[in-house]
Amino acid sequence: MTATEAKQTADNSNGSTTAATSGVGSSNGHPHGDFHRLDSFVRAYTGHELRCVTSFNDFVERCMYRPVDGAALGVARALFGLAMLIDIPEERGGGDLDLRWGEPRDCRFPLIHSMETPALPRMGLIYGLMWLGAAGIMLGYRFRTSATIFVGTYWYVFLLDKSAWNNHSYLYGLLGTILLFTDASRCWSIDSWREPEREQTVPFWNYFILKFQFFVLYFLAGLKKLCREWLSGYAMTNLSYHWVFLPFRIVLGPRLTDLLIVHWFGCFFDTTVVFFLIYAPTRKLATVFASAFHLMNSRLFHIGMFPWVCLTQLPLYYSFSWPRKLRLLSSPLVATTKAFTEEPPTVEVCGKTKHRLRRRRWSMVVMLMYCLLQLFLPYSHFLTKGYNNWTNGLYGYSWDMMVHAWDTVMIGIRVVDLQDPERVHYVEPYAFTDNDRWTKHADMAVQFARCIERNIQKEASREWVQFRGGRTETMANVSVYFDIWCSMNGRFQQRIFNPNVDILRAPWSPFVSVQWVLPLLDEFNGLRDTMIRRITDEVLGWSNHSDVLFIADFPGLMLRNFVGKDLYNVTLTVLQGTVRYQLSREDEVGGKDPITLTTGESIELLSGSFHSIETIGSQPSCYMYTYVNRTKEQNASKNQADLNASPTSILPLGEEFLHRWENVVRFAQHVANSLLFELYGVPMPRRLKELVVDG
């Protein structure tokens, strides 16, 4: 076959094969005519012959192992590697290695609880290897080795900390793993330059599995949005006030923009975009919408390289040879593959290729099992019940992106000495971690409680010392209680964990439902569209610094709260149920007795005082605080002056580039310092979080 003929075979817009010439596809006769029409429809919609799925052998040989041009795959590989080179110093935390991994007391949340985090210098070397692996993927240099290094180190870091998981970091690991098993270095790579005699065609399944992974990303994200929480507009409230939605907001107003554009169209886009990309007549229009969607996301959210990775993979839905049409990437296609023929292979050929055919079939079995696994995992939460809380499973592999919006107003961590129960201490929520992801997941709450216990035991000689009979005893036997108040999708603030359960001794298993996770108070859900919205609009209309906080609680539980001195006009109003209000003894005026409040009753609260609110009766209660923030009021004019002096840009591309460059420079310094420490024992400098946070 000539090079031109091979190029025409491989250069196909969406993987279509030549039309069948045998009688099976003939239109003579009604059955054959129906088959021909159906085959034409399938080829027009998917680019494949219907005969590709009539038998497993045809699926393997005619479809998945059909040789196609590897040019588009090579570009996708290089762009993915480039994106990871930027992502590792940024969202993987490479630029802040000393802050993320340098403090021995910090709590980690590995998927496997027994995993231990290496010391900072070792983590620096692991990150350095990950970056070199990504560079090898981008350049196509010793591709298999580079991809193996990247995938191994990436998944290791990924598994070390569940609190940093999200859907796109999970996606990067999957894409790296997929590329590892493809022939993505056949084109536009150092490997292909070093071995020019190698074919530049790849099996079609190299493209199929990548496109399938993005199908899972979009389609399942759309299916997850087909729920009342999303379609009612509770998940992404007030997003319409961002400048990217200005044209829609002018026409529809903010609330309809939130509902129709953000929620409804977002669901429609995720569910359908891949089908429009596959179908040739709608492909270009779908590309425009997908590009606009991802560019808008890059402005709306701090999600690193995720929009850009998705953008770089859109060309996979076009011609396999589209890069060759660009002058900068044009190069001759080395075509040495043979086209499929309709004639059955000879006995001699069958004998020579028997092992190869068996290997291909098993490869496709593994690929299909992977596809089924990707479809199953997002709905596997009935097995891993221990990870289910108010939402199903750990966030990061279910593709339920943006479906749940969380607001955490209070994190109480109480440590009790079991040897002396009168000794109660409260732990600063962010003393040992930088985020509050653990407050929504029971498995991470258990890990955090055990981490607190370890830190207490390690520092007992300095912080928990008692002198009894001339000898030193330490506070090693403790209980840890969490009182965490969260709101999900605009609901009332409520407890997520039972505050009376010692988390250190609470039962937890990956496969058993967690009994100490309190359920959502769904009986108040209907108040979101009526009472909460009406009262919020009213209170916010009082002044620019007035606010309202909605609380719901279970019968028999008590909220202990402090009214800050910077708040005034503080009022407690019961919306439903019955509560008992008690001012703290230290703050009592005239020895007031507890006050019982029922639905509709209110009481003014003193600033700078503690109080308790206990829900009494057999039904949950809900109530609200209304107040004005004096500090915000006093700083309003100063902040406005600062904003006028230094207006922020709506498209700060220069600042983003400088920030990423600073991350790359710091990352290189961390890796170099790690190497110096491991080789020569040079002490590794480390910043203090407190100084970085304080500026």
N, C-alpha and C positions, 0 to 999 in steps of 0.2 A: 504494500500500500504506500502511496506517495505521502509526503508530509502534508500536502494540501488536503488530500482526502481524509487523513487522520484528524487534521484540524477541524474539518467540517463535521466529522463524527463527534468530536469532543466539544465543539463550540455550539452548544444548544442552550437556548434561553432558560429552560427549566428542567433539563434532563430528559427530554422526550426521545423516544427511540423511533426508528424507521417503522413505517406502517407495515403490518403483516401482509404477506403476499400469498399465503396459503389459503385454502378454502375455508378455514375456520373463520376468517374475518370477512368473507365474501358476503355481499348483499343479496346474492341469489338465494331465494327461499326466505320464508318469514323468520325462522329461528336465527339464521345467519345474519339477516338484515337487522334484527334486534341487537345481536351481538355487536355488529359493526357500528350501529348508532351509539350503543352504550360505550363501546371502545373509543369512539370519536369524542364523546362527552368527557370520558375519563382523561384522555390525552389532552384535551383542550383545557381541562380544569387543573390537572395535576402534572401534566407533562410525561405521563407514563402510560405504557400499554396495559390494557386490562389483563392480558395474559401474564403479566408480572405477578399476579396474585392468584392465578388458577392452580398453581402448585408451588410447593416450597422450593423445588429445584429452580423453577423459573424465577421465583422471587429472589433467590440467591444469585443466579447466573445472569439472567436478563436485566435485572433491576439493580440490586445492591452492588454487584461486582462489575457492572458495566463501566468501562474506562471512560473517564471524562477529563477535561482539562483541569489541571491543578492550580491555574493562575489565580482565580478568585480566592481559593482556599489559602494560598500563600500570602495574599494581601491581608486576609482576615487574621491569619496567624501573626503576622508582623504587627498589625495594629493592636491586637490583644496584648502582645508582649509589651508594646510601648505603653499601653494603658496601665499594665501592672507595674512597670518601672516608675510611673508616677504615683500609683496607688500605694505601693509599699512604704515609701517615706511619709505618705499622708494618712490615709484612712487605716492602714494596718498599724500605724503608730511608730514607724521607723524613725521619724524625726524627733519623737519624744520617747525614745527607748528608755532613757534614764528615769523619766517620770512614770511610765507605764509599768516597767518591769524592775526598777531599781530598788524599790523600798521592800525590804524583807517582811515587814509587818502587814503589807497590803494583802487583802483577801482576794483569792482567785476562785473562779467558778468553772473548773474543768468539767467536761462531759463525763469523763471517768473520774470518780471522786478520788481515786488513789493516785492520779497523775500529779507529779511534783514539778513546779516551775523551775527551770535551770536558773543559775545565777546570772546577773546582768551581762557579764562578758560573754557567757555562752549564748545568751539570747542575741547578743550583737552579732556573733558569728552565724547563728541560724538565719537571722535576717539578711546578713550579707550573702549567704548562699542562696537564699530565696531571690534576692535581687539579681544575682548573677544568672540564676536559672531563667528569670524573666528576660534578661538581656539575651541569653542564648536562644530563647523562643523567638524574640523579635528578629534577631539576625539570622536565625536558622542555622546556628553553628552547633554541630554535634547535637542535633535536635533531640534525639531520644534521651541522651544524658541530661541535657539542659532541662527538658520537660520533667524528667523524673526528679531532679533536684528541686525544681520549683514546686511540683505537686506534693512531694514528701514534706518539705518544710512548711508549705502553706497550710496543709491539713493539720500538721502538728501544732502550729500556732493557733489555728482555728479552734481546735479541740481544747486548747488550754484555757479558754475563757468564754463561757457561754454568754456572759453579760455583754459582750461586744458583737454578738451575732446579729445579722440581719439578712434579708433575702438575697441582696446582691453580693455580699461576701460569700455566701453559700454558692451562688451562681458562678463566681470566679473560680472556685475550687472545682466545680463540675466541668467548666469549660477547659480548664487546664488539664484535667484528667482525660477528657475526650480527645483533646489535641494530642496527648501523649500517644494514643493508639492509632492516630491517623498518619497519613503521608504528607503532612502539611508543609514539609520542607522540600518538596519536589520542585517548587518554583520560588523565585525571589529569595534565595537563601544562600548563605556561604557554602552550605553542603552541596547544593546543586552546582555552584560555581566550581567547587573543587572536583566534582564528579560530573562533568558535562555529558558523559555517555548515559547517564541515568534517564529513564523516561520521565516526562513531565506530566504524565497522566496519573490520576488517582482513581480508586474505586468510588463509585457514586455514593456508597454508604458514608464516606467521609463527610460529604455535604449533608446527607440525610440526617445523621445523628445530631449535628450542630443545629440544623433547622428544627428538628424535633425538640431539642432542649429549649429553644426560644419559643416554640409553640407551647410547651408546658408553662414557661414563665408567663406568657401573656394570657393564655386561655384559662389556666387554673386561677390566675389572679382575677380574671373576670368572673369566674364561677364563684369565687370566695366573696365577691362583691354583690352577688345576687342574694342579699339578705336584708332584713328590715332595717338593721342598723345603718347600712350604707345607703340603701335606696331612699330612706327617710331623711338623709342629709345630716346625720348626727356625727359622723366620723371626722370630717374636715370642715368644721365651722369657721367662718370668717376668712377663709382662704381667698375669697373673691376680692379682698381689699389689696391684694398684691398687684403691682403695676402691670403684670402680664395679662391680667384679666380686665384691664381698663375698658377695652372696646365692648366686652360683654356686659360689664357693670353699667356702662352708660345706657345700654339698650334695655337690659333686663332688671337692673338693680342688684344690690349685693346678695339678697337672700335667694332670688331665683338663679343667679349665677352660681352660687354655692350648690344649689340643688340640681339644676339642669345641666350645667356645664361640668362642674367638678365631679359630682356624684353620678348622675345618669349617663352623661356622655363618657365619663371615665370607665364606667362599667361596660358600656357598649363597645368602646374602643378596645379594651383588653380582651373581650370575648371574641371579637370578629377580625381584628387587624391581620392576624396571620392568614386567615382564609382569603382576605383581599390581597395580601401579598403573593399568595400562591397563584391566584387566578390572574392570568396575563392581562386581560382588559382593564382590571382595576389596580394593577400593581403600582403604576406610577402615582396615581392619586393616593393610594395607601401609603406610599413612601413619603409623600408630602406631609400627610397627617402624622405619620409616625415620627418624622423628623421634627415637626413642630411640637409634638407631645414631649419628646425627650429634651428638646432645647428649653421648653418651658419648665420642665422638672429640674433642669440644671440651675435655673434661677430661683425656683420655689423652695428647694430642699437642699440640705447639706448632705448629699449622698455621694460625694466623691466622683469617681470615674464611671459610675453606673450608667448615666445617660449616654456617655460617649462610647462605652463598650457596646451598648445596644445600637447606637448609630453606625458603628463600624461593621456590624454584622448584617445590616440591611442589604448591602450589595450581594449577599449570598443568594438572594431570591432572584437575581438577574443572571445573565449569561455567565457560564463558567469561565469564559475567556474575555470578559469585559476589560480586565487590565491591559490586555494586549492591544486594545484600541487606543490606549493612551501612549503618546510618543515617549514619555519618560520611562514607561515600563515595557515598551515593545521589544520583543526578542523572539527569535524563531522557536516554534514548538517542535521539540524533538519527538517525533511520532514513531514509536517502534511497536506499539501494541497492535493486536489483531482484532478485527471486528468480529462480532458474533455472527455465526452462520446458521441457517436453518437446517443444514444437513447434520445428521447425528455423527458424533466423532467416531473415528475408526477404533478398532479394538486396541491397536497399538497406542493411540493417543490416550484412550481410556486407562490403559495400564499405567502410563506415565503420569497421568494427572489425578489418579485415584486419591492419593494422599492429599493433594492440594484441594480437591473438591471436598473431601471430608473436613479439612481444616476450615475451609470457607463456611461450610454449613454450621460447624460448631461456633465459629465466630459470630455468625448471624443469630444463633440461638442465644449467645451471651448478650448480644446487642438488644435483642427483643426482650430478654429478661430485664435488662437495664431500663428499657422504656417502660415496661410494666411496673418496675419498682418506682420510677419517677411519678407515675400516675397513682400509685398506691400510697406512698409516703405521706402526702398531704392529707390523706383521710385515714391514717393509721392510728389515730388518737384513741380509738377504742381499745387498743392494745397497751399503749403507754399511758395508762390512766394517772400515774403518779405525776406526770407533767401537766395535767389539765388543771386549770384554776378557773378564773372567770372566762378565760379563752382556752382553746384546745391546743395543747402541745407547746413546745418551746418556739419562740419567735425566731424564724430564720430559714425554715425549710418547708413551710406550708403555703408560701406564696400569698398569704393574706396581708398584702402590703397596704398600709394606711387604713385598714378596716377598723382598727381600734385606736382611739385617741385617749391617752391617759393624762390625768392631772393628780399629782400627789401633794397634799397640803401639810401632812404631818407624819413624821417617822419617829416613833418613840421606842428606844432600846433600853430595857431595864434589866440590870444584872443584880441578882440576889445571892448573897453568901449563904449557902445552905447550913454552914456551921453557926452562923449568927444571922438569922433572917431579918433582923433590924437593920443590917447593913445593906442598903440599897444604893446602887450607883446607876447613873444614866450615861450612855455612850453617845458621843457626837455621831450622827448618822454617816457622815462622810469622812470619819477618821481613818478608815481602813479601805475605802473604795471611792472611786471617782464618779460613779453613776448609781442610779436607784433602780436598775433593772431587776435586782434581786427582790425588791419589795413586791413584785407581781407574780413571783414564781416560788412555789413551796420548796422545790429541790434546792434552789439557790439560797432560800432563807435558811435551810438546814446547814448548808455549807458556810454561810456567813456566821451563824451562831457558833459553829465549831471553830471557825477562825477567831472569833472574839475570845472564846475560851482558851485557845492556844496562846493568843497574845497576852491574856491575863496571866497565864501560868509562866510565860517567859519573863514577864516584867514584874512578877510577884515580889521579888526581893527589893524593888525600888518603890512600887506604888501600892502594894497591898500587904504591908508588913504590920504584924502585931507582936508585941512583946509580952509573953506569958511565962512567968516563972524563970526569967533569965534566958529563954531560948526563943528563937525566931520561928514563927509559923506563917505560912502563906495561905492566901485565899485561892485555893486550887479547886475547891468543890463548889461550883456555882450553878445557878439556873439563869436562863436567858429568855426574856419575854419580849415580843414585838407587838407594838400597838401602831398599826400603819393604816392611814386613812387615804383612800384613793377614790377617784371618780373615773368612770369609763364612758366615753361618748356622751358627755353632758349630763350624766345621772347625778344624784345626790352623792356627796362625799360619804363613804362608809368604810368600816373596817373590812380588811381582806383576810386577816388571820385572827383566830381567837386569842385575845390578849391574855387569857388566863392559862394558856398552854405553854409549858416549858419546852421550847423548841429543841433544846439539846436532847430531851428524852421523848420527843414526839415521834411516833412511828412514821416512816416514809419508805415507800418502795416504788420503783419505776412502773410497776404493773398493778398497783392498788390505788384506788381513789383516796385522796387525802381528806381525812375527816375533820381536821382542824382549820381547813379553809372555809370561811364563811360564805354562804351563797349571796348572789346579787339580790337586793331587795327589789324584785321586779314589780311589786305592787305599786311602786311610785313611778314607774316608767312613763305612764300617761301624763304625768305632771310636767314633763320636759317641754311639751308643745304648748302648754297652757299656763300653769302657774309660774314655772321657772322663767320662761321667756318674758311673761308680762311683768313680773316683779323685777327681773334683771333690767329691763328697759327703763322701768320707773326709777330704780335706785341709781343707775348710772346717769340718769337725767338730773339728779340733784346737784351734782358738781362733777368736775373732771377727776376728782380724787375720792369719790364715794364708791363703795363696793359692797357686794353681798356674797355670803358663803352659805351654801345649802348643805345640811347635815342630815343623815338618816342613821338610825341605830337600832339594835336588837333589844328585846325586852331583857331586863336584868343587867345590862351592861352600862358602864358609866364612863363618860368623857370628862377628863380633867384637863382644863384649858387655862391659858394665861392671856389676859388682854394687855397688849403692849401699851407702853406709855405714849407712843406716837399715834395711838388711835383715840378718837373721841366720837361722841354721839353714837356709842355702841349700844345696840338694842338686840335682845334675844326674843324671837317670836316663834311660837309653836304653830306649825302648819297642820300637823295631824298627830294624834296620839296624846299621851300624857307623860310629862317629865317632872322630876324633882330637882329643883335648882338649889345649890348650897354654896354660899360664899366660903372661901377658905378661912379657917379659924384665925390665921395670922392677919387676915384682911377684914374680919368681921367688924361691923360698926354697931355697937350696942347689943351684941350677942344675938343677932337675928337667927331665927329658926329656919329650917329648910322651907322652900316655897314650892308648892305644887302648881304647875301650869298645864292647862289643857288647850285644845284646839282654838286658835285665834287669840290667845292671851300673850302679852309681851311684858318685858321687864328691861329697864335700863341697867347697864353694867358699868362698873367702875374701871377706869383705866389703871393699868399697873397692878392688877389684882388677879389672884387665882380663884377659880371656881370649879364646881363639878356639876354635871348634868346627867342624871340617871333616868333611863327609860323605865317606867313602871307600868304595870298591867300586863296583858297577854299579847298585845299587838306592838309591832315596831312603831317608832315615832319618827317624825321628820320636823326639823326646825331650821331657822336661819339666823345668821348674824348679819346685821347691817351696820356700817361704820364709815367713818371718813379718816383717811390717812393724813396725819398732820405733816409727816416728813416729806411725803410726795408733794404736798401742797406748798411747803416752803421751798422745795428744790425745783418747782416747776419753772419759775422764771429763769433760774440759773441754767437748767437743762435746755430751755428754749433758746437762750443766748448762745449756748455751745453749739446747738444745731444750726443756728443762723450763721455762726462764724465758720463752721466747717460742714457744709451740706454734703450728704452722702450721695454717691453716684448710684443710679439705678442699674448700671452695668459695669461694676468695678472689675473689669478684666485685668487691668494693670495690677491692682492690689492682689487679686487671686494668683496671678503669675508670680509676683514677688513672694507671696506666702508659700507657694509650692517650691519655689527655688530655695527659700530659707529652710524648708523641711528637708530638701535634698542635701543641702550643705551640712545641716546638723546630723542627718542620717550617716553621711560619709564620715563625719567626725566620730560618731558613736562606733561605727564598724571599725575604724582605724584604731580607736582607743581599746576596743575589745581585743583586737589582734595583738596590740602591744602588750596588753595585760597577760594574755595567754602565752605569748612567746617570751617576754622579758620581765613579767611581773610589774610593769609600770602601773601605778595606781590609776584607776579609771575615775575621772571627775564626774560628779553627778549633781544636777540641780535639785533644789528643794521645792516641792510643790507649793509650799506656802509663799515663797518668794515669787514664783511664776504667776500664781493666782493673783497676788497683790500687785503685780505689775513691776 
